[in-house]
């Protein structure tokens, strides 16, 4: 059984555990270790099966709890050198990886993919075991060729749908921040997310909309925007409903 446990997703913090049978990897730890422990309990994740902590990039909503979590759980930390150098993790067991350089953790093959975001060298991750694939791709202003190709292959896609364009334009953010969010190095909006899903349409692929903005999006708006473009029924498009909500996708 392959399981994707979304423990936190959004500007308040991000953390996902991808598990196959009795081994797993954690991707990002952008909330406190105490919250991660609570959310793992909610989803029935046994911490002892987690073999490594992977980091997508250095922003605090992805790494604020990374150092303590790695130390508490005894996890090696995997990320590229520019990301590691931009973090302040304290004493951890660091393993350097390369973008587009696959590596093994247990029976899992993991491929770090380039994304487009205002960070040192941000990555998405494609995780594969026994022919099943899960993609986690957030914090990107556009989908790179490599991420879109992975989207065509995966069984589960945890993909960014950060904002609704109208809500961003009419919302309270200052002009410079609206410009950054809407740029190729900002975040992916609902429409562009939906267009990518439609271009890469695949039977039985599970879609999870991630990193929704509290200010410029809502779960209902995100689902409606993506459903209208893709033709996928709203009930088959998943996301977290509120802070503290968690979700497990199985395939």
N, C-alpha and C positions, 0 to 999 in steps of 0.2 A: 504494500500500500504506500502510495506517494501522498504526502500531506503538505500543504502550504498553510502555515499558521500566521495570519496577519495579526500581530499583537498591538501595533500602533501605526498610524498612518496620517500624516498631515504636518502642519507647521508646529504643532505642539510636541512632535516627536515621532520617530519612525523605527520600527523593529519588526522583522519577519523571520520566522524559523521555517526552513524547508527540510522535510524529514522523509526518509525512505526506510521503512522498517525500524531498525534499532540504531540508526545513525542520522545525524542532522547537522546543518550549519545554520548559524544565526547571521542575518544580514542587517547591519546597522544596529546601534543601541543608542537611540536619541532620547531616551527617557531614563529615569533613575533605575538602578538595579532593583530597588524595592518594587517599583511598578512592573518591571519585566518579570520578576518572580511572581507577582500577583497575576499578571496576564497569562503566564505560562500555566499557572494553576487553573485559571478559568478554562483554558483550552486543553488541559490534560497533557501538557508537554513535560516529559521527564527531563530535567536538566542534564542528567548523566549521559544522554544520547547525543548531546551537542558536542561536536568535535572541533569547531573553529568559529571565530567571529570574523566576518568579511565586512569591509567598509566601502561604501560607494564613493563618498567624498567627505570633506572635512567640516561641513556646516554643522552647527551645534545641534540642530534638530535630528541629526543622524549619528553624532558621536558623543553627545554630552555624558552619556552613561557608559561609554565604551571601555574606558580604563577600569572603573570599578567592576563592571560586569565580567570583563576578561579575567581579572584577578580573583573574584569570588568564585567563578566557575572553572578556573584553571584553563582558560581557552587561549590558544595561539591566535594572534591577530594577523589577518591577511589583507593587504592593500598595496597599491603601487607606492613607490617612494615619494612622489610629490604630495600625495594625500597624507602619508604618514608624517612627513616633515611639516605639514600645515596643521597637524593636530598636536595636542598636548595631552598624551595619554598616560604619562608616567611610566612606571616599570611594567612592561608587557613583553611577552614572547612574540617578537615581530617576525613575520615571514613576508618578504618582498615578492610581489607578483607583477606581471607585465600585462598591460592592456592588449587583448587579442592573443594572449598566451595561456592556453588551457593548463589546468593543474588538477591533481587528484586529492580528494580528502575521503579516505575510506573507499567505498565503491562509487562515489560521486565524481563525475567529471564536471569541472566548473570552468566556464569561459567568461572572462571579464570583457565587456563590450564598451566602446567609447560612446559617451553621451555628450550633449551640448549644453553646458551650464556654466555659470560664473563661479567656477571652482578650479582647483589646481589641475587635476586630471580625473574628472568624474567618470565613473563606470556604472553600467548596468551589469547584471549577472544572469547567465543562462546555466541552469543546473540540470544535469542529466544523469539518470541511472536506469538501467534495464530498459532502455529505449524510450523512457518517459522524460519529458522536459518541462521545466518550469522557468519562466522568465520574470525577473523583477526589473522594471525600467521606470524610474521616476526621476524628477529633477532634471528635466531636459527641455529646452525650448523648441527643439525639433527632433524628430526621430532620425538618427543616423542610419545609413544604409545597413550597417551591421545589426542594429537593433531591429529594424524592420524585417530583415531576413530571419532573425530569430523568432519574430512574431509569427512568421509563416510556419515555423516548425513546432512551436511549443503546444503542450496540452493545457497549460494554465498560464495566463498572462496577468501579472499584477502590473498595471500600466497607469501612468499618470493622466489624470483629467483634473488639472488644478483649478481652472477657472472658466466661467462663462464670460464671453467677450463683453456682452452688454453690461453685466454686473461689474466687471472690472472698469470699463470706461465711465460708468455712472457712479462708481463707488467712491469711498473716502480717501483712498491712497493718494499721495502727492504725485505730481506728473512724472517725476524722474523714476519713481518706483513702478508706476504703470508701464512706462516705456521699457524698463528692464524686464519686468515680468512677461511682457508681450514680445520680447525680442527672441532671437534664435538661441540666446544664452540664458533665457529665463525659464519659463515653465510652459508645459503643453496644455492648451485649452481643450474644452470638451469637444469642439468641432474637429480639431486636428487629430485628437485621439480617435474619434469615431471614424474619420476618413481612413486612418491607418488600419483600424480594425476591419473596415470594409474592404480595403485593398488586399488584405491578407486573409480573407474569410476562410474559415476552416471548420468542418463539421466537428461538433462535440468539444470544441475548445472552450474552456471556462475563462470568463473575463471578470477581472476584479479592478474596479476603478480606484486608484490610490492617490494619496497626497492632495485631497480636496481642500481648497481654501475655505476657512471659516467665514471670510468676508466676501469673497467673490464667487461662491458656489454653494450649493446644498446637495445632499444626496439625491433628492427628487429631481432637481434641475439637471444634474449630471446624467442620471439615468435617462431622463426624457431627451436630452440633447443627443446622447449616443444611440438610443433606440430609434429616434427619428431618422438618423442618417444610415444606420446599419441594417435596420429592419429586425434586429434582435429584440425579442420581447423583454420589457422592463424587468420582469420577474427573474430573468436569466442573467441580468447584469447586477453584480454584487458590489457593495462598498460598505465601509463602516458608517454607522448612523450617528454616532456621538463619541465624545472623548471617553475612553474607558471601555468602549465596545471592542470586541475582538471577533475574529472569524477564522474558521478552518475550512479549506477546500481540499477535497479528497478525490483522487483519480487513480 
